[in-house]
Structures are given as C-alpha cells and as structure tokens.
Amino acid sequence: MLLSEIVKDLTYTARAFHDCEIDAIVYDSRKAVPGSLFAALTGAYSDGHDYVSAAYLSGARVFLTEREVSLPADAVVLVTADSRASLAVIAAAFYRHPEKELKIIGVTGTKGKTSIAGMLGSCLNHAGVKCGTIGTVGAYYDGRIEPTLNTTPESLECMRLFRQMLDCGCRAVVMEVSSLGLKAHRVDTIPFDAAIFTNLSPDHIGGKEHASFAEYAYWKKQLFHKCKVAILNADDPFSAEIEKEISAPVVTYALHAEADYTAREIRPTHGKNLFGAAFTLVTKNGDYPCTTSVPGLFSVENALAAVAVCDLLGVPIADVQAGLASARVLGRNDCVAVPADYNVIIDYAHNGQSFHAVIDTFAAFPHARIITVFGSVGDRAQLRRQEVGLISGKRADLSIVTTDDPGFEDPKAICEEIAGYVRQAGGACRVIPDRRQAVFAALDEAKAGDIVLILGKGHETAQKVRGEKVPYSDYETVRDYFRNR
C-alpha cells in the first residue's frame, strides 16, 4: 500500500516525505525489513526512539515518531503528537479498515471479561454468526488459536486479527478491552457496536500500570464513550457513574438489582468432572431455562451479559441456550478430567475478589476438603499477596503457596510473605516455591471427595522470571502427574 494512502487521515509533520510502497508496519526494530514502516512507541520499559537506527539498518526507510530523530537523509520521518495514537490510525488504513465490516463487542471490567467473551462467542457461533474472540487467553477464530501478548493487543495486532477474521468469514468479534489498552490507544479507531461492563475493584494499580484507583476507573469508563450501546451490570455501583457520563443507550443485567435481564431459581449442577449452574433467564420477552458449563453466581451473571448482547443482535433463544451450555473457557473455573476420585480445577484467579469467588463457588458443592495451590506476582501489585493469603487461609483446608510470575523478586521471599498471611488467618500452609512440585504435592495430598484449586496461571504457558519467559503450564503439569503415576 502507498504511504500516502496509509497516512491520509494522520496529522503529522514530515521530513523528506516522498510516496513509496509500504509492505509492513512494525514497532519492534528486530522485525524491520526493506519496505517496512517503523513506529517508535514509548513504553513502560523501553523507548522505540532508541531503536530507529537499528530499524534503519534492517531496511526500514519510513519512521513514525514523536520527536525528531537522527537518521540518514533518505529516511522519511513522520512526527506526530503521540505515536501510539497515530499507530492506531495507520494500522486501520493499512489493513483496509476491517473494523468497518465487523460487529465488534467490547468487554471491560475487573473480572469476568474472558468468561463473557467465551460465552458470547459460543452463542454467536451456535447461531451461525461466525465470531472471533480476542483477549487474555489469545485470539480464537475459524478453529485457530493465536497467542496474544496483552489482554488487549496493540492496535496493529487488533487490525491484523480483524482482517484475518473477516477474510475467513467472521461477521463478529468479541474482544476484552483492558484499562491499559484504552490508556495506550490500542482501540482508538475501533467502533464498538456494544460494550459490556462487568464490575470494578482495585487492580492493576502501582508499578508501571495505573497510578491510582481513580485513574484505573477513569480508563474503564472511556470504552463507553466509544460504543453504540452500553450493557451495564446494575449490581455494581460503578455502572451508575458510567451511565451519568455517557450518551449511548443503556441496557442492564443483574442478579440482585432491578434490570432488563435477570435470573431466578439459580442452582448448582454437578457430575464427574463437571461443575455448572442452572437458572431461569428472566427477560421482557419471557422466561427461559438455561444452564452454563461453569459454576457459580458470577457465571450466571456473566451469562446474563452475553444474553443481553445476543438479544441486541437478534440471536434466537435456542442458540443462546445451546451456546451457554457448551461454552468452555480455558483457565476459567475449568474442571480438568482426571482419573481420580477427587476434582481438579484450573483457574486464573489472582486477586482478592476472584479468590473469594472461586473458593466460595466450589465450597458450595459437596466436598471433603478444599486444597489451593497459588502464589502472587513479583514487581507489582503487592496488595494482592495479603488478599489471596488471607482469603485462602480462611476458606481453604490446606494452602500450598508457590511461585507465580516472580519477575525480579526472590520467589521464596514472595512465598513466605503470602504464607504469613495464610497462617495469620488460621490456615494450614505449605511453602513449595517450585510450582510443578507444588502441584504434584497437592495431587499427592488429595483424597476422595477433595477439590484441588490450582489458581493464578489459568491458560498461561510460561512463568515470568527475571525478564525471561520460562515455559510452564498448569495443564501440562496435571497431565504429567497422571501420565507418570
């Protein structure tokens, strides 16, 4: 595509502008090749402006920057006020605006984004509306799974994925929209047909993330200034704040408050390697029996959000029922089939709110003991360590504290800190820093009727240790345990 076509909607000042063919847009200098445009992004840990020379040596001759840079005379430099915001503009143009041809639904909130995206995607696909999803567990479309670096990918990746989804027949996309994604301009050019708000509690605060809870909340709100319809959880007080500030029409869902979509007669369903929930869906058009393949009140609440969007898009109730009953989200309250007389659950729960929800959910089912395996991240969000330690200490029969993305901190020190909170709450505790050995120890310990909750990593396939990603999967670890018995 010609450079002039890519930048026609961009505000910039140019040095040595001349039109040329652009074959790729990159923001990693290691991916620069002849014919590529290099976008110098300023990030939390590095500044792309420091790598323009490396990109030039690799063949790039067009550069998007926020300031003047020292490059040879044959380099075209486009200086903009914000290179991340500008990247969103040129990415949409480069991929021929796939966002204009798709129904795009955004989901934001502290918890529940991934589960709602999975449920909604399942319902739409059941209805014959081919749908892709983008979020924490990756991008799923047309039978493919593509890993994503962030919950909400950079704008360039979003547009590339949209184009690929559109080209393989997708008509809709459900994507998780994080506060950090909104702050970093990753969704600036995306027109959301609907946006869902789940709930709000302190998270992603401190370090290189948000400076305060107020800032975190501010960025969550911004999605609803960009959508055609807002789907709000009436049980969460923050929904009222959102509604006050936006012009889009509002549809509500709730378990307790008055809302457009509610549920009654909620009850758990349980079988071998199966935990779920059944309920009666209550809408203005009638009441309908529904089931989910994920247990808990929060699962029903998430289902209501998915139903609200399906109704907007005209999905028949039979397809909604089938989609909810079959939806499974990797690493979200996922009951792993194991050849044992106890149950093993893998979940992404990593803060106080999610620990409350997941432990209480499974404690409500018949069981002997609850055994937890968990840790907490290093380098940031230290408040989580206290939260998860105290909650597991109060609610679990045995807590096995281990490693979870320690970063540059001492893994054993993090474990001991968490264990202190577990013991403070009166809980039984073991510290095993090696996560694989910790999972093995929990499975060795488990007896008939126990429920083993392996928390924190969920779908992830690596541990972040001293700047490196070390391969690790809770799923693979459980499989290895039973494979080698």
C-alpha positions as CSV (number, residue, x, y, z in Angstrom):
1,M,0.0,0.0,0.0
2,L,1.2,3.5,-0.8
3,L,2.4,5.6,2.2
4,S,0.1,8.4,1.1
5,E,-2.9,6.1,1.5
6,I,-1.8,4.9,4.9
7,V,-1.3,8.4,6.4
8,K,-4.2,10.2,4.7
9,D,-6.1,10.5,8.0
10,L,-3.0,11.2,10.1
11,T,-1.9,14.6,11.5
12,Y,1.9,14.9,11.2
13,T,4.8,16.9,10.1
14,A,7.1,15.2,7.7
15,R,10.8,15.3,7.0
16,A,11.8,14.4,3.4
17,F,8.3,13.0,2.6
18,H,8.0,11.0,-0.7
19,D,5.5,8.4,-1.6
20,C,6.6,4.8,-1.5
21,E,5.1,1.3,-1.2
22,I,4.8,0.0,2.4
23,D,4.7,-3.7,2.8
24,A,4.6,-3.9,6.6
25,I,4.2,-1.8,9.7
26,V,6.3,-2.8,12.7
27,Y,7.2,-1.4,16.1
28,D,9.9,-3.9,17.0
29,S,13.1,-3.0,15.3
30,R,14.1,-6.7,15.1
31,K,11.1,-7.2,12.7
32,A,12.1,-4.3,10.4
33,V,12.8,-5.2,6.8
34,P,13.1,-3.3,3.5
35,G,9.6,-1.8,2.7
36,S,8.5,-1.5,6.3
37,L,7.4,1.5,8.3
38,F,8.8,1.5,11.8
39,A,6.7,3.1,14.6
40,A,8.7,4.3,17.6
41,L,6.5,3.7,20.6
42,T,7.3,5.0,24.1
43,G,6.6,2.1,26.5
44,A,6.8,1.5,30.2
45,Y,10.2,-0.2,30.0
46,S,11.7,1.0,26.7
47,D,11.5,3.8,24.1
48,G,11.3,2.9,20.5
49,H,13.1,6.1,19.5
50,D,16.2,4.4,20.8
51,Y,15.9,1.8,18.1
52,V,15.3,3.8,15.0
53,S,18.9,3.3,13.8
54,A,18.6,-0.4,14.3
55,A,15.4,-0.4,12.2
56,Y,17.1,1.7,9.5
57,L,20.0,-0.8,9.3
58,S,17.5,-3.6,8.9
59,G,15.9,-1.8,5.9
60,A,13.2,0.4,7.2
61,R,13.1,3.8,5.5
62,V,9.8,5.3,6.9
63,F,9.5,6.2,10.6
64,L,6.7,7.3,12.8
65,T,8.0,9.2,15.8
66,E,7.0,11.7,18.5
67,R,10.2,13.8,18.0
68,E,13.0,14.4,15.6
69,V,15.5,11.6,15.3
70,S,18.9,11.3,13.8
71,L,18.7,9.3,10.6
72,P,20.2,9.4,7.1
73,A,18.7,11.8,4.5
74,D,16.8,9.0,2.7
75,A,14.7,8.3,5.7
76,V,11.1,9.6,5.7
77,V,10.2,10.7,9.3
78,L,6.6,11.5,10.3
79,V,6.5,13.3,13.6
80,T,3.2,13.1,15.5
81,A,2.0,14.2,18.9
82,D,1.5,10.6,20.1
83,S,2.9,7.7,18.1
84,R,0.7,5.1,19.8
85,A,-2.5,7.1,18.9
86,S,-1.1,7.5,15.4
87,L,-0.3,3.8,15.1
88,A,-4.0,3.1,15.6
89,V,-4.8,5.4,12.7
90,I,-2.3,4.0,10.2
91,A,-3.0,0.4,11.2
92,A,-6.6,0.7,10.4
93,A,-5.8,2.2,7.0
94,F,-3.0,-0.4,6.2
95,Y,-5.4,-3.3,6.8
96,R,-8.2,-1.6,4.7
97,H,-10.5,-0.9,7.7
98,P,-11.8,-4.3,8.6
99,E,-13.3,-2.7,11.7
100,K,-16.0,-1.2,9.5
101,E,-17.2,-4.6,8.2
102,L,-17.5,-6.4,11.6
103,K,-19.9,-6.3,14.5
104,I,-17.5,-5.6,17.4
105,I,-18.4,-6.1,21.0
106,G,-16.1,-4.9,23.8
107,V,-16.0,-6.3,27.3
108,T,-14.3,-4.4,30.2
109,G,-14.3,-4.7,34.0
110,T,-12.0,-6.1,36.7
111,K,-13.3,-9.7,36.5
112,G,-15.4,-11.7,34.1
113,K,-14.1,-10.4,30.7
114,T,-12.7,-13.6,29.4
115,S,-15.7,-15.7,30.5
116,I,-18.2,-13.4,29.0
117,A,-16.2,-13.2,25.7
118,G,-16.2,-17.0,25.6
119,M,-19.9,-17.4,26.3
120,L,-20.9,-14.7,23.8
121,G,-18.6,-16.1,21.1
122,S,-20.1,-19.6,21.7
123,C,-23.7,-18.2,21.4
124,L,-23.0,-16.3,18.2
125,N,-21.3,-19.3,16.6
126,H,-24.2,-21.5,17.5
127,A,-26.5,-19.1,15.8
128,G,-24.4,-19.2,12.6
129,V,-22.9,-15.8,13.2
130,K,-19.2,-16.7,12.7
131,C,-17.4,-15.0,15.6
132,G,-13.8,-14.5,16.7
133,T,-12.7,-13.6,20.2
134,I,-9.6,-11.7,21.4
135,G,-8.4,-11.5,25.0
136,T,-6.3,-12.8,27.8
137,V,-6.3,-16.4,26.5
138,G,-5.4,-15.4,23.0
139,A,-7.3,-14.9,19.7
140,Y,-9.7,-17.6,18.6
141,Y,-11.3,-17.8,15.2
142,D,-12.1,-20.3,12.4
143,G,-10.7,-23.2,14.6
144,R,-7.4,-21.4,15.1
145,I,-5.7,-20.2,18.3
146,E,-3.2,-17.4,18.2
147,P,-1.4,-16.3,21.4
148,T,-1.6,-12.6,22.3
149,L,0.9,-10.7,24.3
150,N,-1.6,-8.5,26.1
151,T,-5.3,-8.8,27.0
152,T,-6.0,-6.1,24.5
153,P,-3.3,-6.3,21.8
154,E,-1.6,-3.3,20.2
155,S,-3.8,-1.5,17.6
156,L,-1.6,-3.0,14.8
157,E,-2.3,-6.6,16.0
158,C,-6.0,-5.8,16.5
159,M,-6.4,-4.7,12.9
160,R,-4.4,-7.6,11.6
161,L,-6.6,-10.0,13.5
162,F,-9.7,-8.3,12.4
163,R,-8.6,-8.6,8.8
164,Q,-7.8,-12.3,9.2
165,M,-11.1,-12.9,10.9
166,L,-13.0,-11.1,8.2
167,D,-11.2,-12.8,5.4
168,C,-12.1,-16.3,6.8
169,G,-15.8,-15.4,7.1
170,C,-16.2,-13.9,10.6
171,R,-19.0,-11.4,10.9
172,A,-18.5,-10.5,14.6
173,V,-15.7,-10.1,17.1
174,V,-15.9,-10.1,20.9
175,M,-12.8,-8.6,22.5
176,E,-11.7,-7.9,26.0
177,V,-10.8,-4.2,26.5
178,S,-8.4,-3.5,29.3
179,S,-7.9,-0.2,31.1
180,L,-4.3,-0.3,30.0
181,G,-5.4,-1.0,26.4
182,L,-7.6,2.1,26.5
183,K,-4.9,4.2,28.1
184,A,-2.4,3.1,25.4
185,H,-4.7,4.0,22.5
186,R,-4.9,0.4,21.3
187,V,-8.7,0.6,20.5
188,D,-8.8,4.3,19.4
189,T,-10.1,3.6,15.9
190,I,-12.5,0.7,16.8
191,P,-16.2,1.4,16.6
192,F,-17.9,-0.8,19.2
193,D,-21.4,-1.8,18.4
194,A,-21.9,-2.7,22.1
195,A,-19.7,-2.6,25.2
196,I,-20.2,-4.6,28.4
197,F,-19.2,-3.5,31.9
198,T,-18.7,-6.4,34.4
199,N,-17.6,-4.9,37.8
200,L,-14.9,-2.8,39.3
201,S,-12.5,-3.3,42.2
202,P,-8.8,-2.2,42.7
203,D,-6.4,-4.0,40.3
204,H,-3.5,-3.1,38.1
205,I,-2.5,-0.3,40.4
206,G,1.1,0.6,41.1
207,G,4.4,0.0,39.3
208,K,4.1,0.7,35.6
209,E,0.4,0.3,35.5
210,H,-2.1,2.8,37.0
211,A,-1.1,5.4,39.5
212,S,-4.3,5.1,41.5
213,F,-7.7,3.5,41.6
214,A,-9.2,6.8,40.3
215,E,-7.1,6.5,37.2
216,Y,-7.9,2.9,36.7
217,A,-11.7,3.7,36.9
218,Y,-11.3,6.7,34.6
219,W,-9.9,4.5,31.8
220,K,-12.5,1.8,32.3
221,K,-15.2,4.5,31.6
222,Q,-13.7,5.5,28.3
223,L,-14.9,2.5,26.5
224,F,-18.5,3.6,27.0
225,H,-17.8,6.9,25.3
226,K,-17.0,4.9,22.2
227,C,-19.9,2.4,21.9
228,K,-23.3,2.5,20.4
229,V,-25.0,0.6,23.3
230,A,-23.7,0.1,26.8
231,I,-24.5,-3.1,28.6
232,L,-24.1,-2.4,32.4
233,N,-24.1,-4.6,35.5
234,A,-26.7,-2.9,37.7
235,D,-25.4,-4.8,40.7
236,D,-22.1,-2.8,40.6
237,P,-22.3,0.8,41.8
238,F,-19.8,2.0,39.2
239,S,-22.5,1.4,36.5
240,A,-24.4,4.4,37.7
241,E,-21.3,6.5,37.3
242,I,-20.8,5.3,33.8
243,E,-24.4,5.9,32.9
244,K,-24.3,9.5,34.1
245,E,-21.4,10.4,31.8
246,I,-22.3,8.7,28.5
247,S,-24.8,9.4,25.7
248,A,-25.2,5.8,24.5
249,P,-28.4,4.0,25.3
250,V,-28.1,1.6,28.3
251,V,-29.2,-2.0,28.8
252,T,-28.8,-3.5,32.3
253,Y,-28.3,-7.0,33.7
254,A,-28.1,-8.1,37.4
255,L,-28.6,-10.9,39.9
256,H,-29.9,-8.6,42.7
257,A,-30.9,-5.2,41.4
258,E,-33.8,-4.4,39.0
259,A,-32.5,-4.9,35.4
260,D,-33.5,-5.7,31.9
261,Y,-32.0,-9.2,32.2
262,T,-32.1,-11.1,35.5
263,A,-32.1,-14.7,36.8
264,R,-34.0,-16.7,39.3
265,E,-34.0,-20.3,40.6
266,I,-30.2,-20.5,40.4
267,R,-28.9,-23.9,41.4
268,P,-25.6,-25.8,41.0
269,T,-25.2,-28.7,38.7
270,H,-22.6,-31.4,39.4
271,G,-21.3,-34.6,38.0
272,K,-18.0,-36.4,37.4
273,N,-15.5,-33.8,36.2
274,L,-18.4,-31.4,35.8
275,F,-19.5,-28.3,37.7
276,G,-22.1,-25.9,36.3
277,A,-25.1,-23.8,37.1
278,A,-28.8,-23.9,36.0
279,F,-31.1,-20.9,36.2
280,T,-34.2,-19.4,34.8
281,L,-33.5,-16.4,32.5
282,V,-35.9,-13.6,33.0
283,T,-36.4,-11.1,30.2
284,K,-39.1,-8.7,29.0
285,N,-39.9,-11.2,26.3
286,G,-40.3,-14.2,28.6
287,D,-38.6,-16.6,30.9
288,Y,-36.3,-19.4,29.7
289,P,-34.4,-22.3,31.3
290,C,-30.7,-22.1,30.9
291,T,-27.5,-23.9,32.0
292,T,-23.9,-22.9,32.0
293,S,-20.9,-25.3,31.9
294,V,-19.2,-23.1,34.6
295,P,-20.4,-22.9,38.2
296,G,-21.2,-20.0,40.5
297,L,-23.3,-16.9,40.7
298,F,-20.7,-15.0,38.8
299,S,-21.1,-17.5,35.9
300,V,-24.8,-16.8,35.8
301,E,-24.1,-13.0,35.9
302,N,-21.7,-13.4,33.0
303,A,-24.3,-15.4,31.1
304,L,-26.8,-12.5,31.5
305,A,-24.3,-10.1,29.9
306,A,-23.9,-12.4,27.0
307,V,-27.7,-12.8,26.6
308,A,-28.2,-9.1,26.6
309,V,-25.8,-8.7,23.6
310,C,-27.4,-11.7,21.8
311,D,-30.8,-10.1,22.2
312,L,-29.5,-6.9,20.6
313,L,-28.1,-8.9,17.7
314,G,-31.3,-10.9,17.2
315,V,-29.9,-14.3,18.2
316,P,-32.6,-16.9,18.7
317,I,-33.0,-18.1,22.3
318,A,-32.4,-21.7,21.4
319,D,-28.9,-20.8,20.1
320,V,-28.3,-18.8,23.3
321,Q,-29.3,-21.7,25.4
322,A,-27.0,-24.1,23.4
323,G,-24.1,-21.6,23.4
324,L,-24.2,-21.1,27.2
325,A,-24.5,-24.8,27.9
326,S,-21.4,-25.7,25.8
327,A,-19.1,-22.7,26.4
328,R,-15.8,-23.6,28.0
329,V,-13.1,-21.0,28.6
330,L,-9.5,-22.3,29.1
331,G,-8.2,-21.5,32.6
332,R,-11.5,-20.1,33.9
333,N,-13.1,-22.4,36.5
334,D,-12.0,-25.3,34.2
335,C,-12.7,-28.7,35.6
336,V,-9.9,-30.9,34.3
337,A,-10.8,-34.5,33.6
338,V,-8.6,-36.7,35.8
339,P,-8.5,-40.4,36.6
340,A,-9.0,-39.9,40.3
341,D,-11.8,-39.7,42.9
342,Y,-11.2,-36.0,43.5
343,N,-11.7,-33.0,41.3
344,V,-9.0,-30.6,39.9
345,I,-9.9,-27.1,38.8
346,I,-7.6,-24.7,37.0
347,D,-8.5,-21.0,37.2
348,Y,-6.8,-17.7,36.5
349,A,-7.9,-16.2,39.9
350,H,-5.1,-13.9,41.1
351,N,-6.6,-11.2,43.4
352,G,-8.8,-11.0,46.4
353,Q,-12.1,-10.7,44.6
354,S,-11.5,-13.6,42.3
355,F,-10.2,-15.8,45.2
356,H,-13.4,-15.1,47.1
357,A,-15.5,-16.0,44.1
358,V,-13.7,-19.2,43.1
359,I,-13.2,-20.7,46.5
360,D,-16.8,-19.9,47.7
361,T,-18.2,-21.3,44.4
362,F,-16.6,-24.7,44.8
363,A,-17.0,-24.9,48.5
364,A,-20.8,-24.8,47.9
365,F,-20.6,-28.2,46.2
366,P,-20.4,-31.4,48.2
367,H,-16.7,-32.0,49.0
368,A,-14.3,-33.3,51.6
369,R,-11.6,-30.6,51.6
370,I,-10.6,-27.6,49.5
371,I,-6.8,-27.6,48.7
372,T,-5.4,-24.5,47.0
373,V,-2.2,-24.1,45.0
374,F,-1.3,-20.4,44.3
375,G,1.3,-17.6,44.5
376,S,1.3,-14.0,43.5
377,V,3.3,-11.9,41.0
378,G,6.5,-10.1,41.7
379,D,7.5,-6.5,41.0
380,R,4.0,-5.1,41.3
381,A,0.5,-5.3,43.0
382,Q,1.9,-6.3,46.4
383,L,-1.5,-5.8,48.0
384,R,-2.7,-9.0,46.2
385,R,-0.4,-11.1,48.3
386,Q,-2.2,-10.1,51.5
387,E,-5.6,-10.5,49.9
388,V,-5.0,-14.0,48.5
389,G,-3.2,-15.2,51.5
390,L,-5.9,-14.2,54.0
391,I,-8.7,-15.5,51.9
392,S,-7.2,-18.9,51.2
393,G,-6.2,-19.1,54.9
394,K,-9.8,-18.6,56.0
395,R,-11.6,-20.6,53.3
396,A,-9.3,-23.5,52.3
397,D,-8.4,-26.5,54.3
398,L,-4.9,-26.5,53.0
399,S,-3.0,-23.8,51.1
400,I,0.1,-24.7,49.1
401,V,1.9,-21.5,48.4
402,T,4.2,-21.4,45.3
403,T,5.6,-19.3,42.5
404,D,3.5,-17.2,40.1
405,D,5.5,-14.9,37.8
406,P,8.1,-13.7,40.4
407,G,9.8,-11.3,38.0
408,F,12.9,-9.9,39.5
409,E,11.9,-10.6,43.1
410,D,13.0,-13.6,45.2
411,P,10.4,-16.3,44.6
412,K,10.9,-17.8,48.1
413,A,10.5,-14.4,49.8
414,I,7.2,-13.8,48.0
415,C,6.0,-17.3,49.1
416,E,7.0,-16.7,52.7
417,E,5.2,-13.3,52.7
418,I,2.0,-14.9,51.4
419,A,2.3,-17.9,53.8
420,G,2.5,-15.4,56.7
421,Y,-1.0,-14.1,55.7
422,V,-2.3,-17.6,55.3
423,R,-1.2,-18.5,58.9
424,Q,-2.4,-15.2,60.2
425,A,-5.9,-16.2,59.0
426,G,-5.5,-19.5,60.9
427,G,-5.0,-21.7,57.7
428,A,-2.8,-24.7,57.3
429,C,0.0,-24.0,54.9
430,R,3.0,-25.5,53.0
431,V,5.5,-23.5,51.0
432,I,6.9,-25.1,47.8
433,P,8.4,-22.5,45.5
434,D,8.8,-24.8,42.5
435,R,5.3,-24.6,41.0
436,R,5.5,-28.0,39.3
437,Q,6.4,-29.7,42.6
438,A,3.7,-27.7,44.4
439,V,1.0,-29.0,42.0
440,F,2.4,-32.6,42.4
441,A,2.3,-32.2,46.2
442,A,-1.4,-31.1,46.1
443,L,-2.3,-34.1,43.9
444,D,-0.4,-36.4,46.2
445,E,-2.2,-35.0,49.1
446,A,-5.7,-35.1,47.6
447,K,-8.1,-37.8,48.7
448,A,-11.6,-38.9,47.7
449,G,-14.0,-36.0,47.6
450,D,-11.4,-33.3,47.7
451,I,-11.4,-30.3,45.3
452,V,-7.9,-29.1,44.3
453,L,-8.0,-25.5,43.1
454,I,-4.8,-24.5,41.1
455,L,-5.0,-20.8,40.9
456,G,-3.3,-17.8,39.2
457,K,-1.9,-19.1,35.9
458,G,-5.0,-20.4,34.2
459,H,-4.4,-20.7,30.5
460,E,-0.8,-19.3,30.6
461,T,2.1,-21.3,29.3
462,A,5.1,-19.5,30.9
463,Q,6.4,-18.1,34.1
464,K,7.9,-14.6,34.1
465,V,11.3,-14.9,35.8
466,R,14.0,-12.2,35.8
467,G,12.9,-10.8,32.4
468,E,12.6,-14.2,30.8
469,K,9.6,-16.3,29.9
470,V,10.2,-19.8,31.3
471,P,7.8,-22.4,29.8
472,Y,5.3,-23.7,32.3
473,S,1.7,-24.8,32.2
474,D,-0.6,-25.9,35.0
475,Y,-2.5,-28.1,32.4
476,E,0.7,-29.8,31.3
477,T,1.8,-30.3,34.9
478,V,-1.5,-32.0,35.8
479,R,-1.3,-34.2,32.7
480,D,2.3,-35.1,33.5
481,Y,1.4,-36.1,37.1
482,F,-1.2,-38.6,35.9
483,R,0.8,-39.8,32.9
484,N,3.7,-40.8,35.2
485,R,1.7,-42.4,38.0
